Amino acid sequence: MRNNDGNLIFESMPYIASYASVVGKKEGEGPLRDWFDRIIHDSYAGKDTFEQAESELMTTAVRVALNKGDFKEEQIDLACCGDLLNQCVASSFAMRSYAIPYAGVYGACSTMALSMILSAITIESGAAKRAVCAASSHYCTAERQYRFPLEYGSQRPPTAQWTVTGSGACILEKAGNSDQPKAYKADKRSKSFPSIYNDSHINESHFPCTPYLHAARFGRIIDFQITDQNNMGAAMAPAAADTIYRYLSASETEVEDYDMIFTGDLGRVGSRLLRDLLSEKGVELGERHSDCGVMIFDEDQDVHAGGSGCGCCASVLCGYILDKMREGTFRNILFIPTGALLSPTTVMQKQTIPSIAHLINIRAE
């Protein structure tokens, strides 16, 4: 691995050997419905609480990713996972179902990128051959922790975003492993999954391209002095602009060098602000930018500014984006999940909302 002015270049090219996405009913009614592996129509996912349901999302996403890659638990050296709940309990309770060494990470809604970068570094160092990366969120758990209980029925302003109920998981593998083929199998659709799961899409095993991590960049904490917890897009956009600009500068590349630039969950408000901030620096995103929070819902689904949450970019990446890369539609993308680093305590103390954005350059060949 080389450090090029803050850009981490992965010389071993850890590739994405398998991946899976699991979402809730509302997400399954959106425009990306055909790219999710599982759609759960019950908000409780057959459990007693919403928190248990979120853990079930991740448990299922990891299980499907393992099945699609025909991997066994003992073949995975590390699980690097996170979520939005206090002490990352959704992830730790999910991964107790697996006999895999576990490292919990927290980057708010940027967690999926953070877990993938740390896993890639671990693989690059030789400390692991394979790692599973996962992130999750749930609308009901996030609302209860960060805003108001659902029973309160509070009104949401136009800048508010809808926390995605979903999880994405992918398995990174060191290139050249001889004991596992690169082309993974189609999902086996194990009968062990409860009947509440709707197998809306089967990923084909005949895709010609293999996505791999070419480079990454850790973001810096940026504080735009936003205090409104219902305006996450405005809080996170400056962090995304900073990371994108610094990556492009260090790599001496331009927006036109990439097929698409995907941000995590800026929503409509944050996406407009991102364009303005980068335009001031001479960077025009044009038609090459899209935001997972905008992509996952239709405008008529009453989500206001779009989707958010760890599971937003994780499920879009581990569904639509990677499918498009494997089929060759995208060959070179930037994936930049963003995270608002607030907590209920800091909100009550009237603190501003610092944010961060991590970047991954994913290529396919």
N, C-alpha and C positions, 0 to 999 in steps of 0.2 A: 504494500500500500504506500502511495506517495501523497504528501501534503503539498498541494500546489496553491499557495497563498490562501489557505483555508478550505480549498476544495480537496476532498479526499478521493483519490483515484484508486479503485480496486483492481489490482493487477491480476488477481486470480479469477475475476469475473464471477462472483457467486451468482448462480442463476436460480430462478423461481421454479422449483421442481413440481410444485402443486399448489393449489389455492382453492378457497371456497368462501361463499358468502351466504349469510342467513339474515333475513329481515322480517319485520312485522307486517301486519295486514295493510296498513296505510302505505308503506313503502312498496309493498307488492301490488298496489293499485296504480303506481306511478309509471312513468315512461320507460324505466329500466327493468320492468317486471320480468322480462324474458331472460335476463342475465343473472338472476339470483338462483342459487342452488336450492335453497329452502325458503318458503314463505310460511311464517307462523301466524295463524289467524286468531289465536288466543293470546291476549296480552299477558296472561299469566304463564303461558307455555306449559300448562298442565301442573304448575307449581302452586304454592300457597301465597307467595309474595312476589311483587315486581322485581325485587332484588334477586330472588332465586331464579326468576325468569331470565334476567339478564345473564346470569351465570350459565343458564342453559343455552342461551344463544351462542356463547363462546365455546362451550363444551361441544355443541353440535358442529360449529364451524371448523373446529380443530379435527373432530372425528371425520367429517366429510373430506377435508383436505388430506388426511392420512389415507382414507379409503381410495380417493382418486389417484393418489400417487403410489398406491399399493405399498405403503410404508407400515412398519410395525413400530410400536412405541419405543422399543429398545434401539431402534435405528436413529432416533432423534437425540441429539446431545444437549439441547437447550431449548427451553420455552421462554420467550421474552414477550410478555403480554402486559396490557394495562387497560384501564377504564377510567370513568369519571367519579366513581364513588369513593367515599372516605376510606383510606387505607387500601384502595384498589381491591376491595373484597369481591367484586364480581369476577375478577381474573383469578385471584388466589383460590376462591371456592370452586371455580370452574376447573382449574388445573389440578385440583386434588384428585380428580378422576383419573389422572394419568400418572404413570411412573416415569416422569420426565423431569430432569433438573430444571428448576424454575427461577426466573429473575423477573420480579415485578417492576414495571417502569411507569412513570407518570409524566406526561407532557400535555395534559388537557387534550384538546382535540387534535393535537399533533402527534399523539402517542403512536399511531401506526408507523409513521416515518421514523420516529425515534427507535422503536423496537427493531425495525428493519436495518437501520444504520448500525446499531449496536451489535446485532446478530451478524451482519456482514463483516464488521471489524473482528468479531470473535472467530469467524470462519477464516478470515484473511490471516489471522495470527497463528492459525493451526490449532487453536484450543477446541474447535468443534468442526465436524464435517457437515452436520445438518442442524438447522434450528427452525423452530416454528415461531412465527410472529403473529400476534393477534391483538385485536382491540375491539371493544364493544361499548354500546350505550343503549339506554332505554328511555323513552320519553317520560314514562311515569316516575322512574327513579330520579332522573335529573331534575324534573320539575319539583319534586318533593325536597330534594337536597338544596337546590340553588335558588328556587323561587318560592312558590306556594304549593300547598297540597292541592290536588286536583279538585277536591270537594269545595275548595274556596271559590272556584269559578272566576278567577281574576281575568280582567280583560287584557289582551295582548296588543301592544302598539304595533304600527306597521313595520318598524325596524326589527321586531322580534323574529326569532327563528324557531323552527320545530326540531327538537332533538330526535334524531333518527333512532328507531328501535331496530338494532341490527348489529351484526358482527362480521368481521372479515378475518380470515386466517390464511397465511401462506407459508410454505416451507422453502427455506433457502438452503442450497446445497453447494458444496465446493465443486467447481468444475473438475471433471476428470475422475469422479468416483466410479470405480469399476463394478461395484456391487449393486448399482441401481440404474436402470435405463433412464435416459432423459425424457422420453415420451411417456407421459403418465396415462393411465387408463381412464376410461370414462367412469363416472361415479357408479358404484355398484348398487346404490339404492338399498342399503341394508334394511332388512325387516325390523331391525332393532330400534329404528326411529319410530316414535309414537305417531299415531294417525293424524295428529294435528299438523304435521308437516306436509306441505304441498310441494311436490317435486316439480317446480315450474320450468326447470331448464336442465338439460343434461349437457355438460361440456364435452365436446367431441375430442377424441384423442388423435385426430388426423391433422391438427394444425401444423403448418410448416415451420413456424418460427419459435424460438425459445427466448423468453425475456430474461435479462440478467441485469445486475446492478453495475453500472459503469463507474458512477461517481456519486458523491453526496456532500452535503454541507450542513453543519450544525448552525442553527440560527442564533442570533443574539436577542436578548430580552429588550423589547422596545415598548415604551410607555407613551401613548398618544394623549394621555390625560383624560381618557374616557372614564366616566363613573357610572354610566347607565348599563346595568346588567342585561337590559333588553336591547342593547345595540352592540352585540358582539362583533358584527362585521366591521364596524368603524374602529373598534379596538384592535382587531387583528390585522387589518389591511396594511398598516405601516410595517409590521414585522414581515409580512409576505413580500412587500416591495423591497425591503432592505436585503433579505436573503436572495431574492431573484437577481437584484442588481449586482450584488457582490459575486454571485456565482457566474453570471454572464461576464463580468469584468475580469475575474480571475481566469476563466476558461477561454477568454477572447472569442466568445461566440455571440451570436445575435439571435433574436427571437425566431427569425426565419430558418435557423439551423435545426429547429425542433418541429416535429409534426404537431404536437400539442403541448400546452402548458396547463396542467391541472392543479388548481388550488383546492384545499380541503373543504372548508365550509364557511367561506366569506359571505355567501348568500348574495342577493342582488345588491344590497347596499354596499357591502364590503368590496364586491367586484368592481363596482363603479369607482369607488375610492381608490382601489388598487391601480386601475388604469390611469387615473389622474395623477397619482403619486409617481408612477413610473414615467408618465409622459413628461413630467417636470424634469426628470433626469435624462430625457432623450430616448427613452425606451417605449416603443409603441407595440402593444400586445396584438392589436388588430383582431383577426378572426381566429388566432391560434390559442386563445385562452378560453378555458371553460372551468366552472367551479362545481365540485361534486354536490354541494348544497343546493345549487340551482338545478343540476341535472336530475337529481333523484326524485323530485316531486313535480307534478304539473302545477301551473299557476292556479288552476281552479280547485286545488285540494285544500285551500284555506290554511296555508302554512306561512303566510305573510312574506317575509324576506327570503325564505328558503329553509333548507335543512341544516342541521349542525350535529355536534356530538362525535365522539371517537368512532362510533360505528358508521358514520356518514361516509367519510373518505375510505374507510377500511372495506366496507361492503361494495362501494363503487369500484375501487381498485381491484378487489378480488372477484369481481364479476365482469362488468362491462369493459373496463380498461385493459385488463390482462387478456381477456378473450380477443379483443381487437388487436392486441399486440401479437398474440399467437397466430392469428389468421393473417397477419402482415399489413393490416390497415395502418397501424402505427408502428414505426421502427425506432423512434427516438423521441422520448417524452421527458418532461420535467414534472415531478409529482411533489407538490409543496403543501402538506397539511399544516394548518395553523392552529394555535392553541391560546386561549385566554386564561391566564394564570391567576384566576381569582378563587376565592373560597367564600362560603357564607359568612365567616368571621370578618374577612377583609371588607366585604360589602357592608356589613353592619357598622364597621368602623369608618365608613366613608372613604376608603382607600380608592385610588385609581386602579385601572385594570391593565397590568402589564401583559404583553403577549409575546409569542415566539412562533417561528416558522422554520421547520427543517425541510431540506430539499434532497431529493433523490433523482438522479438521472438514470432512467431505465431504458435500456436498448434491447432490440430483438434481432436475432439473425439465425 
